[in-house]
Amino acid sequence: MADRTALGMIGLMLGMATIMVASVGAWVISDHLSGRLQLEDSMPISTVAASSVR
């Protein structure tokens, strides 16, 4: 038999991770829709790749 306490803690951790991912996704989408977050800048792809390597 599985330990009920351990299963409850695993469920709680997975639930909290789900809530965190959903809230970050909602935050990014709301900022993008309001215009505060610009995902499509005029930066070329080569600049994006070079800046992410640093």
C-alpha positions as CSV (number, residue, x, y, z in Angstrom):
1,M,0.0,0.0,0.0
2,A,1.2,3.5,-0.8
3,D,1.7,6.0,2.0
4,R,-1.3,8.4,2.0
5,T,0.8,11.3,3.4
6,A,3.5,11.0,0.7
7,L,0.9,10.8,-2.0
8,G,-0.9,13.8,-0.6
9,M,2.4,15.8,-0.6
10,I,3.2,14.8,-4.1
11,G,-0.3,15.9,-5.2
12,L,0.1,19.2,-3.4
13,M,3.5,19.8,-5.1
14,L,2.0,19.0,-8.5
15,G,-1.0,21.2,-7.9
16,M,1.2,24.1,-6.8
17,A,3.4,23.7,-10.0
18,T,0.3,23.7,-12.1
19,I,-1.0,26.9,-10.5
20,M,2.4,28.5,-10.9
21,V,2.6,27.6,-14.6
22,A,-1.0,28.8,-15.2
23,S,-0.4,32.1,-13.4
24,V,2.9,32.8,-15.3
25,G,1.2,32.0,-18.6
26,A,-1.7,34.3,-17.8
27,W,0.7,37.1,-16.8
28,V,2.7,36.8,-20.0
29,I,-0.5,36.7,-22.2
30,S,-2.0,39.7,-20.4
31,D,1.2,41.7,-20.8
32,H,1.4,40.8,-24.4
33,L,-2.2,41.7,-25.1
34,S,-1.9,45.1,-23.3
35,G,1.2,46.0,-25.3
36,R,3.7,46.0,-22.4
37,L,5.4,42.9,-23.7
38,Q,6.8,43.1,-27.3
39,L,7.5,39.6,-28.6
40,E,7.9,40.6,-32.2
41,D,10.6,43.2,-32.1
42,S,12.6,44.2,-35.2
43,M,15.6,42.4,-33.9
44,P,17.1,40.0,-36.4
45,I,17.3,36.3,-35.6
46,S,21.1,36.4,-35.7
47,T,21.2,39.0,-33.0
48,V,18.8,37.0,-30.8
49,A,20.9,33.9,-31.2
50,A,24.1,35.8,-30.4
51,S,22.6,37.5,-27.3
52,S,21.3,34.3,-25.9
53,V,24.8,32.6,-26.0
54,R,26.4,35.1,-23.6
